[in-house]
Amino acid sequence: GQRNNKDISRCARFSQVADKEKRRVTFAIDNRCGVPLSCHIGWQVSCGLTGEPETKQLQTRLDTSASEAFMASASHCEGDWAINEVTWGCDPAP
């Protein structure tokens, strides 16, 4: 039967691990839904307090039981940095 998106958001797992010394965050999406998924993830990288944030948007297809990691890096920032505005979601792959 058709799964609705609420089910998808429950069975697709999202995690993030920050590595402050290397100025990066690793995000992962893990497909535990039993169907292939089409997923998207996005985030913003900001340097300093006044820097213009840089937005990243990625799409991926996750087969059943697959997972994928995405690395957000602020290693180019000189001083303060932030990785935020993280958005993600998955739908059954067409």
C-alpha positions as MATLAB code, in Angstrom:
seq = 'GQRNNKDISRCARFSQVADKEKRRVTFAIDNRCGVPLSCHIGWQVSCGLTGEPETKQLQTRLDTSASEAFMASASHCEGDWAINEVTWGCDPAP';
ca = [
       0.000    0.000    0.000;
       0.928    3.657   -0.188;
       2.910    5.024    2.713;
       2.250    8.577    3.692;
       5.040   10.989    4.459;
       4.511   10.821    8.203;
       5.508    7.157    8.092;
       8.551    8.022    5.980;
       9.755   10.637    8.459;
       9.454    8.057   11.223;
      11.447    5.308    9.509;
      14.109    7.514    7.882;
      16.644    8.316   10.598;
      18.645   11.512   10.693;
      21.768   12.061   12.755;
      24.474   14.678   13.060;
      27.923   14.596   14.609;
      29.888   17.797   15.156;
      33.681   17.913   15.044;
      34.492   21.341   16.455;
      38.257   21.056   15.991;
      37.910   20.320   12.280;
      35.036   22.818   11.973;
      32.627   20.398   10.407;
      29.378   18.584   10.993;
      28.601   15.214    9.462;
      24.931   14.554    8.775;
      23.584   11.115    7.927;
      20.276    9.818    6.621;
      19.553    6.137    7.192;
      16.749    4.474    5.214;
      14.911    1.948    7.372;
      11.650    2.242    5.485;
      11.646   -0.936    3.386;
      11.219    1.110    0.188;
      13.736    3.202   -1.791;
      13.672    6.875   -0.844;
      14.389   10.137   -2.573;
      15.866   12.454    0.057;
      17.058   16.023    0.245;
      19.187   17.833    2.785;
      20.270   21.424    3.115;
      22.210   23.612    5.527;
      23.870   26.985    5.876;
      27.510   27.713    6.684;
      28.264   31.110    8.234;
      31.676   32.598    8.992;
      31.870   35.171   11.752;
      28.908   37.229   12.841;
      28.594   39.315    9.705;
      29.488   36.850    6.966;
      26.970   36.085    4.262;
      25.712   32.528    4.872;
      26.426   29.972    2.182;
      23.564   27.571    1.472;
      24.064   23.974    0.396;
      21.306   21.777   -1.042;
      21.808   18.125   -1.964;
      19.557   15.393   -3.315;
      20.153   11.689   -3.002;
      18.428    8.394   -3.627;
      18.638    5.863   -0.823;
      17.894    2.252   -1.600;
      16.299    0.062    1.061;
      18.571   -0.198    4.135;
      21.075    2.274    2.643;
      22.494    5.266    4.445;
      24.417    8.251    3.237;
      26.580   10.801    5.007;
      26.981   14.457    4.059;
      29.751   16.663    5.370;
      29.156   20.310    6.129;
      32.466   22.120    6.491;
      33.329   25.550    7.830;
      37.077   24.938    7.579;
      37.426   27.965    5.291;
      36.218   30.289    8.059;
      38.909   32.353    9.775;
      37.209   32.986   13.099;
      33.779   32.128   14.439;
      31.645   29.775   12.413;
      28.221   28.189   12.439;
      26.471   25.416   10.541;
      22.736   25.699   10.960;
      19.350   25.999    9.231;
      19.493   22.253    8.600;
      16.517   20.903    6.663;
      15.958   17.402    5.385;
      13.191   15.151    4.201;
      12.476   11.994    2.262;
       9.719   10.714   -0.005;
       9.201    7.298   -1.558;
      11.390    7.212   -4.656;
       9.416    7.272   -7.908;
];
